[in-house]
Structures are given as C-alpha cells and as structure tokens.
Amino acid sequence: MLEAFKGERRRGPTAALARQGLLVVGSFVLLLYAIEILNTLMLHSLNGIFGLRPRTPGGLLDILTFPLLHANLAHLLSNTLPLFIFGFLVFLSGLRVFVTALASSWLGSGVVVWLIGGFNVTVGASGLVFGLFAFLLVRGFFNRNWGQILLSVVLFLAYGGILFGVLPTMAGYVSWQAHLGGAAGGVLAALMLRPRRPRPAPSGAAVT
C-alpha cells in the first residue's frame, strides 16, 4: 500500500506537468492559427508589416513578431506537428525550461536572419521548431542524463532529416538562416540550463 501511494505521488507531478504542457503548447499553436486566419483575411498584409526585414533598424523589432506569421496556411500546417511535439517534450522538463528554450530559439533565429538573411521578408515558426529540436538533441549530453540521451536518439532517427534545413542549400523562399539561428539558440539554451557542478574545495580547506 505504501509503495503504491509513493508511486502515485511520483506520477502526480508528471501528469500535472503533461496537462500544463498540452495547455500551454496547444494554446500557442492555436494563437498561430488565429493570427493566420486574421492575416489571410487581410490578404497577408501583416507579413509586410511585422515580417523580419534583414539589416534594417525596424527589423530589430520584427524579431519579436516574425515567428507568429506565416506565408500561408500550408506553411503553418508544415510547422504545426513538429512544433507541438517538440514543445510538449521540452515542457515536460518544466515551464522555466520551456520558456528558456523557446526564447533562446526565437532570439537566435531572429538575430541570424537579421544579420545574414536574404532580401525577402522572413516569416514563420520553423526557427522555433529547429531550436526546440536542437535543444532536445543535445540537452541529455550536457545533463549526462541517459533517459534524455535515449530520447534524443529516437528523435534523431525520426526527424533527423530536417537538420539539412540549416544548410545554405535550400532553394526558394526557405530561410535556412532562421533554421540555423534557431538551432544555435536551442543548443545555447541547453548549455545555459545544464546542471552546475559543485566546485572542488581548495586543497587543505576545511569542509563542513
């Protein structure tokens, strides 16, 4: 009885965190769809206003808005499933981890596009997808957590092909710069969130 009760207590926080993750990540995805519906009704004129314009003073503010916009519904649909899956998996480590990984991916994607992006206006959440994916791939190695490393292997086998999107070989309007910056932001977030090792006591110092 006691062991069963302890098991329920361990499962309780995980289940609550999973519910919160579904709510938070699901709400963010729904927000993207609400913005896309509005943008469609406005003939996607929001893209020209809030899309990221590289190397312009106003483009610095666009870093805050460009992942919320998409070229069309098909563009948003292509980002929806990986964004939801990766976001939910990151959220299982806690709200702070999720916010840190998302913000770092968002900022990294935007900064790289602003610095080296093409001449087109850039929109889309794919930089966030790449950032969250990169975070999930590397955090286990920083944390020395075998469970997280196993998850990263499974995710790499399932989605590893998308990593080619960080290479400057993608033709057309696909922003490899956003992918590269997002992935770099995800790795940076994993580095920032890694456990801090206690410093060894100086030789001869008393330890209490």
Short mmCIF file of the C-alpha atoms (twelve columns), coordinates in Angstrom:
data_MODEL
# 
_entry.id   MODEL 
# 
loop_
_atom_site.group_PDB 
_atom_site.id 
_atom_site.type_symbol 
_atom_site.label_atom_id 
_atom_site.label_alt_id 
_atom_site.label_comp_id 
_atom_site.label_asym_id 
_atom_site.label_seq_id 
_atom_site.Cartn_x 
_atom_site.Cartn_y 
_atom_site.Cartn_z 
_atom_site.pdbx_PDB_model_num 
ATOM 1   C CA . MET A 1   0.000  0.000  0.000   1 
ATOM 2   C CA . LEU A 2   2.745  2.442  0.989   1 
ATOM 3   C CA . GLU A 3   4.767  1.735  -2.167  1 
ATOM 4   C CA . ALA A 4   1.661  2.187  -4.311  1 
ATOM 5   C CA . PHE A 5   0.974  5.519  -2.611  1 
ATOM 6   C CA . LYS A 6   4.543  6.672  -3.239  1 
ATOM 7   C CA . GLY A 7   4.172  5.673  -6.886  1 
ATOM 8   C CA . GLU A 8   1.014  7.750  -7.185  1 
ATOM 9   C CA . ARG A 9   2.817  10.748 -5.670  1 
ATOM 10  C CA . ARG A 10  5.625  10.403 -8.216  1 
ATOM 11  C CA . ARG A 11  3.207  10.125 -11.133 1 
ATOM 12  C CA . GLY A 12  1.077  13.029 -9.926  1 
ATOM 13  C CA . PRO A 13  3.509  15.887 -10.711 1 
ATOM 14  C CA . THR A 14  4.389  14.342 -14.099 1 
ATOM 15  C CA . ALA A 15  0.749  14.041 -15.092 1 
ATOM 16  C CA . ALA A 16  0.068  17.614 -13.978 1 
ATOM 17  C CA . LEU A 17  3.081  18.840 -15.944 1 
ATOM 18  C CA . ALA A 18  1.880  16.951 -19.026 1 
ATOM 19  C CA . ARG A 19  -1.552 18.584 -18.745 1 
ATOM 20  C CA . GLN A 20  0.044  22.009 -18.387 1 
ATOM 21  C CA . GLY A 21  2.246  21.280 -21.390 1 
ATOM 22  C CA . LEU A 22  -0.737 20.347 -23.539 1 
ATOM 23  C CA . LEU A 23  -2.493 23.526 -22.450 1 
ATOM 24  C CA . VAL A 24  0.449  25.908 -22.928 1 
ATOM 25  C CA . VAL A 25  1.827  24.479 -26.169 1 
ATOM 26  C CA . GLY A 26  -1.658 23.880 -27.552 1 
ATOM 27  C CA . SER A 27  -2.653 27.456 -26.751 1 
ATOM 28  C CA . PHE A 28  0.446  28.781 -28.520 1 
ATOM 29  C CA . VAL A 29  -0.349 26.739 -31.628 1 
ATOM 30  C CA . LEU A 30  -3.964 27.940 -31.560 1 
ATOM 31  C CA . LEU A 31  -2.668 31.517 -31.325 1 
ATOM 32  C CA . LEU A 32  -0.669 30.945 -34.516 1 
ATOM 33  C CA . TYR A 33  -3.815 29.733 -36.274 1 
ATOM 34  C CA . ALA A 34  -5.836 32.696 -35.032 1 
ATOM 35  C CA . ILE A 35  -3.164 35.056 -36.368 1 
ATOM 36  C CA . GLU A 36  -3.054 33.172 -39.682 1 
ATOM 37  C CA . ILE A 37  -6.834 33.468 -40.083 1 
ATOM 38  C CA . LEU A 38  -6.647 37.206 -39.433 1 
ATOM 39  C CA . ASN A 39  -3.655 37.521 -41.746 1 
ATOM 40  C CA . THR A 40  -5.500 35.645 -44.502 1 
ATOM 41  C CA . LEU A 41  -8.498 37.949 -44.185 1 
ATOM 42  C CA . MET A 42  -6.085 40.864 -44.570 1 
ATOM 43  C CA . LEU A 43  -4.506 39.258 -47.665 1 
ATOM 44  C CA . HIS A 44  -1.347 38.542 -45.640 1 
ATOM 45  C CA . SER A 45  -0.593 42.234 -45.385 1 
ATOM 46  C CA . LEU A 46  0.656  41.654 -41.822 1 
ATOM 47  C CA . ASN A 47  3.696  39.904 -43.259 1 
ATOM 48  C CA . GLY A 48  4.899  43.111 -44.845 1 
ATOM 49  C CA . ILE A 49  4.458  44.993 -41.572 1 
ATOM 50  C CA . PHE A 50  5.661  42.521 -38.961 1 
ATOM 51  C CA . GLY A 51  7.770  40.095 -41.009 1 
ATOM 52  C CA . LEU A 52  11.511 40.299 -40.405 1 
ATOM 53  C CA . ARG A 53  13.355 42.694 -42.725 1 
ATOM 54  C CA . PRO A 54  17.087 41.877 -42.520 1 
ATOM 55  C CA . ARG A 55  19.614 44.591 -41.733 1 
ATOM 56  C CA . THR A 56  17.081 47.356 -41.215 1 
ATOM 57  C CA . PRO A 57  16.559 49.274 -37.957 1 
ATOM 58  C CA . GLY A 58  12.875 48.327 -37.917 1 
ATOM 59  C CA . GLY A 59  13.832 44.711 -38.478 1 
ATOM 60  C CA . LEU A 60  15.162 44.512 -34.933 1 
ATOM 61  C CA . LEU A 61  11.608 44.876 -33.663 1 
ATOM 62  C CA . ASP A 62  10.425 42.340 -36.236 1 
ATOM 63  C CA . ILE A 63  12.435 39.701 -34.349 1 
ATOM 64  C CA . LEU A 64  9.636  39.762 -31.770 1 
ATOM 65  C CA . THR A 65  6.860  39.103 -34.284 1 
ATOM 66  C CA . PHE A 66  8.063  37.202 -37.356 1 
ATOM 67  C CA . PRO A 67  7.646  33.633 -35.940 1 
ATOM 68  C CA . LEU A 68  3.957  34.381 -35.317 1 
ATOM 69  C CA . LEU A 69  3.265  34.916 -39.021 1 
ATOM 70  C CA . HIS A 70  3.257  32.511 -41.967 1 
ATOM 71  C CA . ALA A 71  3.236  32.766 -45.739 1 
ATOM 72  C CA . ASN A 72  0.003  30.761 -45.983 1 
ATOM 73  C CA . LEU A 73  -1.969 28.012 -44.246 1 
ATOM 74  C CA . ALA A 74  0.157  25.262 -45.799 1 
ATOM 75  C CA . HIS A 75  3.252  26.903 -44.323 1 
ATOM 76  C CA . LEU A 76  1.678  26.904 -40.860 1 
ATOM 77  C CA . LEU A 77  0.471  23.315 -41.222 1 
ATOM 78  C CA . SER A 78  4.011  22.157 -42.015 1 
ATOM 79  C CA . ASN A 79  5.234  23.664 -38.733 1 
ATOM 80  C CA . THR A 80  2.317  22.632 -36.519 1 
ATOM 81  C CA . LEU A 81  3.042  18.986 -35.690 1 
ATOM 82  C CA . PRO A 82  6.798  19.262 -35.006 1 
ATOM 83  C CA . LEU A 83  6.271  22.479 -33.043 1 
ATOM 84  C CA . PHE A 84  3.647  20.805 -30.873 1 
ATOM 85  C CA . ILE A 85  5.626  17.590 -30.351 1 
ATOM 86  C CA . PHE A 86  8.965  19.245 -29.602 1 
ATOM 87  C CA . GLY A 87  7.367  21.966 -27.487 1 
ATOM 88  C CA . PHE A 88  5.453  19.427 -25.412 1 
ATOM 89  C CA . LEU A 89  8.548  17.272 -24.849 1 
ATOM 90  C CA . VAL A 90  10.546 20.308 -23.725 1 
ATOM 91  C CA . PHE A 91  7.716  21.411 -21.412 1 
ATOM 92  C CA . LEU A 92  7.889  18.072 -19.586 1 
ATOM 93  C CA . SER A 93  11.083 19.421 -18.017 1 
ATOM 94  C CA . GLY A 94  9.187  22.400 -16.599 1 
ATOM 95  C CA . LEU A 95  7.847  25.803 -17.557 1 
ATOM 96  C CA . ARG A 96  11.186 27.555 -16.939 1 
ATOM 97  C CA . VAL A 97  12.992 25.162 -19.250 1 
ATOM 98  C CA . PHE A 98  10.328 25.565 -21.932 1 
ATOM 99  C CA . VAL A 99  10.344 29.362 -21.776 1 
ATOM 100 C CA . THR A 100 14.151 29.478 -21.828 1 
ATOM 101 C CA . ALA A 101 14.425 27.115 -24.807 1 
ATOM 102 C CA . LEU A 102 11.653 28.881 -26.723 1 
ATOM 103 C CA . ALA A 103 13.016 32.371 -26.053 1 
ATOM 104 C CA . SER A 104 16.577 31.388 -26.955 1 
ATOM 105 C CA . SER A 105 15.413 29.726 -30.185 1 
ATOM 106 C CA . TRP A 106 13.229 32.742 -31.010 1 
ATOM 107 C CA . LEU A 107 16.028 35.235 -30.411 1 
ATOM 108 C CA . GLY A 108 18.704 33.133 -32.106 1 
ATOM 109 C CA . SER A 109 16.584 32.635 -35.195 1 
ATOM 110 C CA . GLY A 110 15.723 36.313 -35.450 1 
ATOM 111 C CA . VAL A 111 19.235 37.622 -34.887 1 
ATOM 112 C CA . VAL A 112 20.780 35.340 -37.521 1 
ATOM 113 C CA . VAL A 113 18.091 36.247 -40.067 1 
ATOM 114 C CA . TRP A 114 18.577 39.942 -39.337 1 
ATOM 115 C CA . LEU A 115 22.331 39.629 -39.778 1 
ATOM 116 C CA . ILE A 116 22.649 37.354 -42.809 1 
ATOM 117 C CA . GLY A 117 19.130 36.840 -44.139 1 
ATOM 118 C CA . GLY A 118 18.242 37.326 -47.794 1 
ATOM 119 C CA . PHE A 119 16.410 40.289 -49.243 1 
ATOM 120 C CA . ASN A 120 12.949 38.780 -48.744 1 
ATOM 121 C CA . VAL A 121 10.801 39.394 -45.691 1 
ATOM 122 C CA . THR A 122 11.050 36.322 -43.424 1 
ATOM 123 C CA . VAL A 123 8.091  34.841 -41.549 1 
ATOM 124 C CA . GLY A 124 7.373  31.510 -39.884 1 
ATOM 125 C CA . ALA A 125 7.883  29.433 -36.753 1 
ATOM 126 C CA . SER A 126 10.315 26.960 -38.303 1 
ATOM 127 C CA . GLY A 127 13.191 28.585 -36.427 1 
ATOM 128 C CA . LEU A 128 11.401 27.675 -33.190 1 
ATOM 129 C CA . VAL A 129 10.948 24.115 -34.447 1 
ATOM 130 C CA . PHE A 130 14.661 23.789 -35.154 1 
ATOM 131 C CA . GLY A 131 15.554 25.391 -31.827 1 
ATOM 132 C CA . LEU A 132 13.388 23.098 -29.721 1 
ATOM 133 C CA . PHE A 133 14.574 20.093 -31.723 1 
ATOM 134 C CA . ALA A 134 18.240 21.006 -31.254 1 
ATOM 135 C CA . PHE A 135 17.610 21.539 -27.533 1 
ATOM 136 C CA . LEU A 136 16.123 18.054 -27.221 1 
ATOM 137 C CA . LEU A 137 19.009 16.538 -29.176 1 
ATOM 138 C CA . VAL A 138 21.838 17.935 -27.048 1 
ATOM 139 C CA . ARG A 139 20.494 18.534 -23.547 1 
ATOM 140 C CA . GLY A 140 20.961 14.923 -22.446 1 
ATOM 141 C CA . PHE A 141 24.688 15.124 -23.206 1 
ATOM 142 C CA . PHE A 142 25.032 18.346 -21.214 1 
ATOM 143 C CA . ASN A 143 22.954 16.919 -18.359 1 
ATOM 144 C CA . ARG A 144 24.563 13.450 -18.542 1 
ATOM 145 C CA . ASN A 145 21.044 12.043 -18.433 1 
ATOM 146 C CA . TRP A 146 20.725 8.667  -20.156 1 
ATOM 147 C CA . GLY A 147 16.944 8.964  -20.483 1 
ATOM 148 C CA . GLN A 148 17.257 12.274 -22.309 1 
ATOM 149 C CA . ILE A 149 20.078 10.881 -24.475 1 
ATOM 150 C CA . LEU A 150 17.867 7.933  -25.451 1 
ATOM 151 C CA . LEU A 151 15.064 10.348 -26.342 1 
ATOM 152 C CA . SER A 152 17.463 12.388 -28.466 1 
ATOM 153 C CA . VAL A 153 18.467 9.239  -30.375 1 
ATOM 154 C CA . VAL A 154 14.820 8.362  -31.041 1 
ATOM 155 C CA . LEU A 155 14.048 11.921 -32.170 1 
ATOM 156 C CA . PHE A 156 17.121 11.987 -34.396 1 
ATOM 157 C CA . LEU A 157 16.065 8.746  -36.083 1 
ATOM 158 C CA . ALA A 158 12.535 10.095 -36.579 1 
ATOM 159 C CA . TYR A 159 13.225 13.727 -37.501 1 
ATOM 160 C CA . GLY A 160 16.969 13.981 -38.110 1 
ATOM 161 C CA . GLY A 161 16.420 14.671 -41.800 1 
ATOM 162 C CA . ILE A 162 15.163 18.166 -41.049 1 
ATOM 163 C CA . LEU A 163 18.670 19.144 -39.923 1 
ATOM 164 C CA . PHE A 164 19.586 19.594 -43.591 1 
ATOM 165 C CA . GLY A 165 17.439 22.719 -43.318 1 
ATOM 166 C CA . VAL A 166 20.267 24.547 -41.556 1 
ATOM 167 C CA . LEU A 167 22.451 24.318 -44.675 1 
ATOM 168 C CA . PRO A 168 22.507 27.127 -47.272 1 
ATOM 169 C CA . THR A 169 21.372 24.710 -49.972 1 
ATOM 170 C CA . MET A 170 17.655 25.277 -49.534 1 
ATOM 171 C CA . ALA A 171 16.328 26.990 -52.625 1 
ATOM 172 C CA . GLY A 172 13.448 29.401 -52.983 1 
ATOM 173 C CA . TYR A 173 11.913 31.154 -50.007 1 
ATOM 174 C CA . VAL A 174 13.004 28.710 -47.311 1 
ATOM 175 C CA . SER A 175 15.063 30.613 -44.738 1 
ATOM 176 C CA . TRP A 176 17.957 28.364 -43.782 1 
ATOM 177 C CA . GLN A 177 19.218 31.317 -41.751 1 
ATOM 178 C CA . ALA A 178 16.167 31.081 -39.468 1 
ATOM 179 C CA . HIS A 179 16.731 27.337 -39.097 1 
ATOM 180 C CA . LEU A 180 20.426 27.770 -38.307 1 
ATOM 181 C CA . GLY A 181 19.824 30.561 -35.810 1 
ATOM 182 C CA . GLY A 182 17.010 28.680 -34.099 1 
ATOM 183 C CA . ALA A 183 19.146 25.541 -33.775 1 
ATOM 184 C CA . ALA A 184 22.022 27.588 -32.339 1 
ATOM 185 C CA . GLY A 185 19.605 29.138 -29.843 1 
ATOM 186 C CA . GLY A 186 18.381 25.707 -28.795 1 
ATOM 187 C CA . VAL A 187 21.932 24.496 -28.168 1 
ATOM 188 C CA . LEU A 188 22.663 27.678 -26.211 1 
ATOM 189 C CA . ALA A 189 19.571 27.101 -24.060 1 
ATOM 190 C CA . ALA A 190 20.699 23.545 -23.282 1 
ATOM 191 C CA . LEU A 191 24.109 24.904 -22.332 1 
ATOM 192 C CA . MET A 192 22.616 27.575 -20.064 1 
ATOM 193 C CA . LEU A 193 20.294 25.084 -18.349 1 
ATOM 194 C CA . ARG A 194 22.893 22.376 -17.743 1 
ATOM 195 C CA . PRO A 195 23.399 21.413 -14.087 1 
ATOM 196 C CA . ARG A 196 26.159 23.313 -12.351 1 
ATOM 197 C CA . ARG A 197 28.868 21.102 -10.917 1 
ATOM 198 C CA . PRO A 198 29.987 21.978 -7.373  1 
ATOM 199 C CA . ARG A 199 33.463 23.411 -7.322  1 
ATOM 200 C CA . PRO A 200 36.024 21.224 -5.558  1 
ATOM 201 C CA . ALA A 201 37.159 22.558 -2.223  1 
ATOM 202 C CA . PRO A 202 40.683 24.069 -2.222  1 
ATOM 203 C CA . SER A 203 43.374 21.703 -1.042  1 
ATOM 204 C CA . GLY A 204 43.682 21.810 2.721   1 
ATOM 205 C CA . ALA A 205 40.414 23.706 3.231   1 
ATOM 206 C CA . ALA A 206 38.040 22.531 5.891   1 
ATOM 207 C CA . VAL A 207 34.762 21.072 4.616   1 
ATOM 208 C CA . THR A 208 31.680 21.437 6.816   1 
# 
